[in-house]
Amino acid sequence: MEETLFSTQIKRPLADRLRPQTLAEVVGQDHIVGENAPLGRMIKSKKITSFILWGPPGCGKTTIARLIAENTNLYFEQISAVFSGVADLKRVFQYAQERRANQGKGTLLFVDEIHRFNKSQQDGFLPYVEDGTVILVGATTENPSFELNAALLSRCQVFVLNRLNSDDFEELLCRAEKEVGKKLPVDKEAREFMKSTADGDGRYILNLAESVWNYAQNDEIFDKDSIVQIIRSRAPIYDKGRDGHYNLISAVHKSLRGSDVDAALYWVARMLEAGEDPKYILRRLTRFAVEDVSLAEPNAVVQAIACWDTYERLGSPEGDLAIMQLAAYLATAPKSIGVYKAMYAARDLARRTGSLMPPKNILNAPTKLMKQLGYSDGYEYDPECEDGFSGANYFPDGMRRVKLYFPVDRGFEREIKKRVDYFDKLRVEKQKQKSAGLKENIDD
């Protein structure tokens, strides 16, 4: 009797089995790979140039690069910047040169996480991209403007890939059900919850669906709570030192500026949940208090410092409430950038006028020589003047008076505007009086 060898064939992961075989099967990226889209036209013409694919995890960057190589008869070479170094790059470039010389075949070099290469390593690509040894396709989850050398970026087009949405996820789940041969054992709410949890990542939702099938027994149907147990937890896609960090704080600022308190609270919560340093958020909110709220609500900066101090005393999680309170206060406060604009206008004027001296009448004269030179002569002490205002000129002699601060007609700055207009009007009247008095003295 022959001995029978028992072997178990391990199936490839579901996400790998469902990897698109054609560009038409790529989900959610028609704006890039569609027939009339930029990459679609490039492939159709068979004239491929180096480019960067920028998008979130699981949106199809690697698949697109591989399919392009297959559709253009290019040799596909793949490396990851996480695991590769200079020696690996040299070997790839050498093989590409030999392949082109001996076989007349080009190489599409796909570099995953290309932003992980430092600046000098990125410089190493330049001569090989320039002479066509390789067609570089870089994939990154980070903003290329910040993470890639300008020289390398100038030689590559940048294509922005979308994070997948609910409809895209539904299509992937339907494909998964067809592949597996049965419906996903979840109720409607759980199915929607899976989509929201995937956070734009197609690979993740397919892995999650595979886990659900593996956990399911008999005719069991999972609800939302069951899915939570499978997931445990999934941290939001966010890197405190990279693009996600700047995107979220930008969303906070824009929501505050737009007086959308609910959106502001949401984005601040997103940052806190992702592990952002609360002190960084407080610093940005304090800046917002003086930049965008300013004198339209002078108490904004007081509230900012008070909330910051409260957080310092309490720490997290109790002090997180102070951050939320500050965000709500700033979002609902009136806004003005009058002082912000005045600051830049004043600094620009200061640069243009150089080292002009203040008028002598407003300078102190602590020495005899300075008194002889006319320092402090004719100075009027404003509190002793009628109306508490002398109307004197405080700009340099010979320099035209310049209007720098334009308060808005909102919040407390409406009152400041009244004061500024009052003093402007009074200043004109005082100047007329002084001119008339000077004329009388000359006539006498």
C-alpha positions as CSV (number, residue, x, y, z in Angstrom):
1,M,0.0,0.0,0.0
2,E,1.4,3.3,-1.1
3,E,1.9,5.9,1.6
4,T,-0.3,8.9,1.0
5,L,1.3,12.3,1.8
6,F,-1.2,14.7,3.3
7,S,-0.6,18.3,2.5
8,T,-2.7,21.4,3.2
9,Q,-2.7,24.2,0.6
10,I,-2.7,27.6,2.2
11,K,-4.8,30.1,0.2
12,R,-3.4,33.5,-0.5
13,P,-4.9,36.3,1.5
14,L,-8.2,37.6,0.1
15,A,-6.8,41.1,-0.7
16,D,-4.0,39.5,-2.8
17,R,-6.5,37.2,-4.6
18,L,-8.6,40.2,-5.5
19,R,-5.8,42.3,-6.7
20,P,-6.9,44.0,-10.0
21,Q,-5.7,42.3,-13.2
22,T,-6.5,45.3,-15.4
23,L,-6.5,49.1,-14.9
24,A,-10.3,49.0,-15.4
25,E,-10.6,46.9,-12.3
26,V,-8.9,49.5,-10.1
27,V,-11.5,51.0,-7.8
28,G,-11.9,54.7,-7.0
29,Q,-9.2,56.1,-9.3
30,D,-10.9,56.7,-12.6
31,H,-9.7,60.3,-12.5
32,I,-6.1,58.9,-12.8
33,V,-6.3,55.6,-14.7
34,G,-9.5,56.1,-16.8
35,E,-9.3,55.9,-20.5
36,N,-9.3,59.7,-20.9
37,A,-7.4,60.3,-17.6
38,P,-3.7,61.4,-17.6
39,L,-2.3,57.9,-16.8
40,G,-4.8,56.2,-19.1
41,R,-3.7,58.4,-22.0
42,M,0.0,57.9,-21.1
43,I,-0.4,54.1,-21.2
44,K,-2.4,54.2,-24.5
45,S,0.4,56.2,-26.1
46,K,3.1,53.8,-24.8
47,K,5.1,56.8,-23.8
48,I,5.7,56.4,-20.0
49,T,7.5,59.1,-18.1
50,S,8.5,59.1,-14.4
51,F,5.8,60.0,-12.0
52,I,4.8,59.9,-8.3
53,L,1.6,58.3,-6.9
54,W,0.5,60.2,-3.8
55,G,-2.3,58.7,-1.8
56,P,-3.4,57.1,1.4
57,P,-2.6,53.4,2.3
58,G,-4.7,50.8,0.4
59,C,-5.8,53.0,-2.5
60,G,-4.0,50.9,-5.2
61,K,-0.6,52.6,-5.7
62,T,1.4,49.3,-6.1
63,T,-1.3,47.7,-8.2
64,I,-1.4,50.6,-10.6
65,A,2.4,50.6,-11.0
66,R,2.5,46.9,-11.7
67,L,-0.3,47.0,-14.3
68,I,1.4,49.9,-16.1
69,A,4.5,47.9,-16.4
70,E,2.5,44.9,-17.8
71,N,0.7,47.1,-20.2
72,T,3.8,48.7,-21.6
73,N,6.2,45.7,-21.8
74,L,8.5,47.2,-19.2
75,Y,10.4,45.1,-16.8
76,F,8.9,45.6,-13.3
77,E,11.4,46.2,-10.5
78,Q,10.0,46.9,-7.0
79,I,11.9,48.0,-3.9
80,S,10.8,49.5,-0.6
81,A,12.5,52.6,0.8
82,V,11.9,51.1,4.3
83,F,14.1,48.0,3.6
84,S,16.4,49.2,0.9
85,G,19.7,51.1,1.0
86,V,22.3,52.6,-1.4
87,A,23.7,49.1,-2.2
88,D,20.3,47.9,-3.3
89,L,19.7,51.0,-5.5
90,K,23.1,50.5,-7.2
91,R,22.3,46.9,-8.0
92,V,18.9,47.8,-9.4
93,F,20.5,50.5,-11.6
94,Q,23.2,48.2,-12.8
95,Y,20.7,45.5,-13.8
96,A,18.6,48.1,-15.6
97,Q,21.6,49.3,-17.6
98,E,22.5,45.7,-18.6
99,R,18.9,44.9,-19.5
100,R,18.6,47.9,-21.7
101,A,22.0,47.2,-23.4
102,N,21.5,43.5,-23.9
103,Q,17.8,43.1,-24.3
104,G,16.7,46.6,-25.4
105,K,14.1,46.5,-22.6
106,G,13.3,49.3,-20.3
107,T,12.8,49.1,-16.5
108,L,9.9,50.5,-14.5
109,L,11.3,51.0,-11.0
110,F,8.6,51.1,-8.4
111,V,9.8,52.6,-5.1
112,D,7.3,52.1,-2.3
113,E,7.4,54.7,0.5
114,I,9.8,56.8,-1.5
115,H,9.6,59.6,1.0
116,R,11.6,57.4,3.4
117,F,14.7,57.9,1.4
118,N,16.8,60.8,2.6
119,K,17.7,63.8,0.4
120,S,21.1,62.4,-0.7
121,Q,19.6,59.0,-1.5
122,Q,16.9,60.7,-3.6
123,D,19.7,62.6,-5.5
124,G,21.0,59.2,-6.5
125,F,18.0,58.6,-8.7
126,L,18.6,61.8,-10.8
127,P,21.2,60.6,-13.4
128,Y,19.3,57.3,-14.0
129,V,16.0,59.0,-14.4
130,E,17.6,61.7,-16.6
131,D,19.1,59.2,-19.1
132,G,16.2,56.9,-19.1
133,T,17.9,53.9,-17.4
134,V,14.8,53.6,-15.3
135,I,11.3,55.0,-15.4
136,L,10.7,55.9,-11.8
137,V,7.3,55.4,-10.2
138,G,7.4,56.5,-6.6
139,A,4.6,55.8,-4.1
140,T,4.1,58.0,-1.1
141,T,1.5,58.7,1.6
142,E,3.1,62.0,2.3
143,N,3.0,65.3,0.5
144,P,5.7,65.2,-2.2
145,S,6.2,68.9,-2.0
146,F,7.6,68.5,1.5
147,E,9.2,65.0,1.3
148,L,10.9,64.9,-2.1
149,N,13.9,66.8,-3.5
150,A,12.9,69.6,-5.8
151,A,15.3,68.3,-8.5
152,L,13.7,64.8,-8.4
153,L,10.2,66.3,-8.2
154,S,10.8,68.5,-11.3
155,R,11.5,65.3,-13.3
156,C,8.3,63.5,-12.3
157,Q,4.6,64.2,-12.7
158,V,2.5,63.9,-9.5
159,F,-0.8,62.0,-9.5
160,V,-3.0,62.3,-6.5
161,L,-5.0,59.2,-5.7
162,N,-8.3,59.3,-3.8
163,R,-9.0,57.6,-0.5
164,L,-11.7,55.0,-1.1
165,N,-15.3,56.0,-0.3
166,S,-18.4,54.0,0.8
167,D,-19.3,53.1,-2.8
168,D,-15.8,51.9,-3.5
169,F,-15.9,49.7,-0.4
170,E,-19.2,48.2,-1.4
171,E,-17.8,47.2,-4.8
172,L,-14.8,45.6,-3.1
173,L,-17.1,43.7,-0.7
174,C,-19.2,42.5,-3.6
175,R,-16.1,41.2,-5.4
176,A,-15.0,39.5,-2.1
177,E,-18.4,37.8,-1.8
178,K,-18.1,36.5,-5.4
179,E,-14.6,35.2,-4.8
180,V,-15.6,33.5,-1.5
181,G,-18.9,32.3,-2.9
182,K,-21.1,33.5,-0.1
183,K,-22.5,36.6,1.5
184,L,-20.6,38.4,4.2
185,P,-22.3,37.4,7.5
186,V,-23.0,40.8,8.8
187,D,-26.1,42.9,9.2
188,K,-26.6,46.3,7.4
189,E,-25.3,48.4,10.3
190,A,-22.2,46.3,10.7
191,R,-21.5,46.4,7.0
192,E,-21.6,50.2,7.1
193,F,-19.5,50.3,10.2
194,M,-16.8,48.2,8.4
195,K,-16.7,50.8,5.7
196,S,-16.3,53.7,8.1
197,T,-13.7,51.9,10.1
198,A,-11.6,51.1,6.9
199,D,-10.8,54.9,6.7
200,G,-10.2,54.9,3.0
201,D,-8.0,51.7,2.9
202,G,-9.2,49.0,0.5
203,R,-6.7,46.5,1.7
204,Y,-7.9,46.9,5.3
205,I,-11.6,46.3,4.5
206,L,-10.8,43.1,2.5
207,N,-8.6,41.8,5.4
208,L,-11.4,42.7,7.8
209,A,-14.0,40.9,5.7
210,E,-11.7,37.8,5.6
211,S,-11.5,37.9,9.4
212,V,-15.3,38.0,9.6
213,W,-15.6,34.9,7.4
214,N,-13.0,33.1,9.5
215,Y,-14.7,34.0,12.8
216,A,-18.3,33.2,11.6
217,Q,-19.8,29.9,12.7
218,N,-22.7,28.2,11.0
219,D,-25.4,30.8,10.2
220,E,-24.1,33.4,12.6
221,I,-24.7,37.1,11.6
222,F,-22.4,39.7,13.1
223,D,-23.7,43.0,14.4
224,K,-21.7,46.2,14.9
225,D,-20.6,45.2,18.4
226,S,-19.2,41.9,17.1
227,I,-17.2,43.8,14.4
228,V,-15.8,46.0,17.2
229,Q,-14.6,42.9,19.0
230,I,-12.9,41.7,15.9
231,I,-11.3,45.0,15.1
232,R,-10.4,45.8,18.7
233,S,-9.1,49.2,17.8
234,R,-7.6,50.8,14.7
235,A,-5.7,54.0,15.1
236,P,-6.6,56.8,12.7
237,I,-4.1,57.2,9.8
238,Y,-2.0,60.0,11.2
239,D,1.7,60.9,11.6
240,K,2.4,63.7,14.0
241,G,5.5,64.7,12.0
242,R,4.1,64.5,8.5
243,D,1.3,65.4,6.2
244,G,-1.6,64.2,8.3
245,H,-0.5,66.4,11.1
246,Y,-0.5,69.5,8.9
247,N,-3.8,68.6,7.2
248,L,-5.7,68.3,10.4
249,I,-4.3,71.4,12.0
250,S,-5.2,73.2,8.8
251,A,-8.7,71.9,9.1
252,V,-8.9,73.1,12.7
253,H,-7.8,76.6,11.6
254,K,-10.2,76.8,8.7
255,S,-13.2,75.6,10.8
256,L,-12.4,78.2,13.5
257,R,-12.0,80.9,10.9
258,G,-15.3,79.9,9.3
259,S,-17.1,80.0,12.7
260,D,-18.1,76.4,12.4
261,V,-17.9,75.3,16.0
262,D,-19.0,71.7,15.4
263,A,-16.4,71.1,12.7
264,A,-13.7,72.7,14.8
265,L,-14.5,70.4,17.7
266,Y,-14.5,67.4,15.4
267,W,-11.0,68.2,14.0
268,V,-9.6,69.0,17.4
269,A,-11.0,65.6,18.6
270,R,-9.4,63.9,15.7
271,M,-6.0,65.3,16.6
272,L,-6.4,64.3,20.2
273,E,-7.6,60.8,19.4
274,A,-4.6,60.4,17.0
275,G,-2.2,61.1,19.8
276,E,-1.3,64.7,19.0
277,D,0.6,66.6,21.7
278,P,-2.2,68.7,23.4
279,K,0.3,71.5,24.0
280,Y,0.8,71.8,20.3
281,I,-2.9,72.3,19.8
282,L,-3.1,74.9,22.6
283,R,-0.2,76.8,21.0
284,R,-2.0,76.9,17.6
285,L,-5.2,77.9,19.2
286,T,-3.5,80.7,21.2
287,R,-1.9,82.0,17.9
288,F,-5.4,81.9,16.4
289,A,-6.7,84.0,19.3
290,V,-4.3,86.9,18.5
291,E,-4.2,86.4,14.7
292,D,-7.8,85.8,13.6
293,V,-9.9,86.9,16.6
294,S,-7.6,89.7,17.9
295,L,-9.3,92.9,19.1
296,A,-12.7,91.9,17.8
297,E,-12.8,89.9,21.0
298,P,-9.9,91.0,23.3
299,N,-10.8,88.3,25.8
300,A,-9.9,85.6,23.3
301,V,-6.2,85.6,24.2
302,V,-7.1,85.8,27.9
303,Q,-9.3,82.7,27.5
304,A,-6.5,81.0,25.5
305,I,-3.9,81.5,28.2
306,A,-6.4,80.5,30.9
307,C,-7.3,77.2,29.1
308,W,-3.7,76.5,28.5
309,D,-2.9,77.1,32.2
310,T,-5.9,74.8,33.1
311,Y,-4.5,72.0,31.0
312,E,-1.1,72.4,32.5
313,R,-2.6,72.0,36.0
314,L,-4.9,69.1,35.1
315,G,-3.2,67.2,32.3
316,S,-5.1,64.6,30.2
317,P,-7.8,63.5,30.1
318,E,-9.4,66.1,32.5
319,G,-7.6,69.0,30.8
320,D,-8.8,68.0,27.4
321,L,-12.0,69.7,28.2
322,A,-10.2,73.1,28.4
323,I,-8.9,72.5,24.9
324,M,-12.4,71.9,23.7
325,Q,-13.7,74.9,25.6
326,L,-11.1,77.1,23.9
327,A,-11.9,75.7,20.5
328,A,-15.7,76.4,21.0
329,Y,-14.9,79.9,22.3
330,L,-12.7,80.9,19.3
331,A,-15.1,79.4,16.7
332,T,-18.0,81.5,18.0
333,A,-16.0,84.7,18.6
334,P,-16.1,87.6,16.0
335,K,-13.1,87.6,13.8
336,S,-10.7,90.4,12.7
337,I,-7.3,90.4,11.1
338,G,-7.0,94.2,11.3
339,V,-4.0,94.1,13.7
340,Y,-2.5,91.2,11.7
341,K,-2.6,93.3,8.5
342,A,-1.4,96.4,10.4
343,M,1.7,94.5,11.7
344,Y,2.9,93.5,8.2
345,A,2.1,96.9,6.8
346,A,4.1,98.6,9.6
347,R,7.0,96.3,9.2
348,D,7.1,96.8,5.5
349,L,7.0,100.6,6.0
350,A,9.8,100.3,8.6
351,R,12.0,98.5,6.1
352,R,11.3,101.0,3.3
353,T,11.9,104.1,5.4
354,G,15.2,102.9,6.9
355,S,16.6,104.8,9.9
356,L,14.6,108.0,9.9
357,M,14.8,109.7,13.2
358,P,11.7,110.5,15.3
359,P,10.8,114.2,15.4
360,K,12.9,116.0,18.0
361,N,10.0,117.3,19.9
362,I,9.1,113.8,21.2
363,L,12.6,112.9,22.2
364,N,13.9,113.1,25.7
365,A,16.7,115.6,26.5
366,P,18.7,114.3,29.4
367,T,21.8,116.2,28.5
368,K,22.6,119.9,27.9
369,L,23.7,119.3,24.4
370,M,20.5,117.5,23.5
371,K,18.5,120.5,24.9
372,Q,20.6,122.8,22.7
373,L,19.9,120.7,19.7
374,G,16.2,121.2,20.3
375,Y,15.3,117.8,21.7
376,S,11.9,117.9,23.4
377,D,11.2,121.5,22.3
378,G,7.5,122.0,21.8
379,Y,6.5,118.7,23.2
380,E,2.9,118.7,24.4
381,Y,1.8,116.4,27.2
382,D,-1.4,114.9,25.9
383,P,-3.2,114.2,29.2
384,E,-3.0,118.0,30.0
385,C,-4.3,119.1,26.7
386,E,-8.0,119.8,26.0
387,D,-9.7,116.5,25.1
388,G,-6.5,114.7,26.4
389,F,-5.2,114.8,22.8
390,S,-2.6,117.1,21.3
391,G,-2.8,116.0,17.7
392,A,1.0,116.2,17.4
393,N,2.9,114.3,14.7
394,Y,4.7,111.2,15.9
395,F,6.0,110.1,12.5
396,P,9.5,111.1,11.4
397,D,9.8,114.7,10.1
398,G,9.3,115.0,6.4
399,M,7.5,111.6,6.2
400,R,3.9,111.5,5.1
401,R,1.5,110.1,7.7
402,V,0.5,106.5,6.7
403,K,-2.7,104.7,7.7
404,L,-1.8,101.2,8.8
405,Y,-4.6,99.9,11.1
406,F,-8.1,99.5,9.7
407,P,-10.3,98.0,12.4
408,V,-13.4,96.1,11.3
409,D,-17.0,96.9,12.2
410,R,-17.4,93.7,14.2
411,G,-17.3,92.8,17.9
412,F,-15.3,95.0,20.2
413,E,-13.3,96.3,17.3
414,R,-16.4,98.2,16.3
415,E,-15.8,100.3,19.5
416,I,-12.1,100.6,18.6
417,K,-13.0,101.8,15.1
418,K,-15.1,104.6,16.7
419,R,-12.1,105.7,18.8
420,V,-9.7,105.6,15.8
421,D,-12.2,107.6,13.7
422,Y,-12.6,110.1,16.5
423,F,-8.9,110.7,17.0
424,D,-8.4,110.9,13.2
425,K,-11.0,113.6,13.0
426,L,-9.7,115.4,16.0
427,R,-6.2,115.3,14.7
428,V,-7.2,117.1,11.5
429,E,-9.0,119.7,13.6
430,K,-6.0,120.2,15.8
431,Q,-3.7,120.6,12.8
432,K,-6.0,123.2,11.4
433,Q,-6.0,125.1,14.6
434,K,-2.2,125.0,14.8
435,S,-1.9,126.1,11.2
436,A,-4.2,129.0,11.9
437,G,-2.2,130.0,15.0
438,L,1.1,129.8,13.2
439,K,-0.4,132.1,10.4
440,E,-1.5,134.7,13.0
441,N,2.0,134.7,14.6
442,I,3.6,135.3,11.1
443,D,1.1,138.1,10.4
444,D,1.9,139.8,13.7
